Amino acid sequence: MRPLITKSAAKVVILEMSAVPDLEYTALQSLTSMEATLRSAGITLWLAGLNPEVLKVVERSPLGELLGSARIFPNLREAVHAYETKGGTS
């Protein structure tokens, strides 16, 4: 993903996660690390389409605290709409 993000000069990266059935500790740590790396580069991470179990795991984690409800979306359509309306400022 890093080359794509760099090449596009992205300000927001949206991960559409509806196909993720479960999120174990290692994957959660990787996402948390990715969020920190992106943030240090001035890029915001948003998550979209989390199934209920994955959403619970994220919300109870430090990643959930970092993202807050403003950066977690029920689906990709709402995330894109928020980007278009807010200009990626959340």
Secondary structure by P-SEA (a helix, b strand, c coil): caaaaaaacccbbbbbccccccccaaaaaaaaaaaaaaaaacbbbbbccccaaaaaaaaacaaaaaaccccccccaaaaaaaaaaacccc
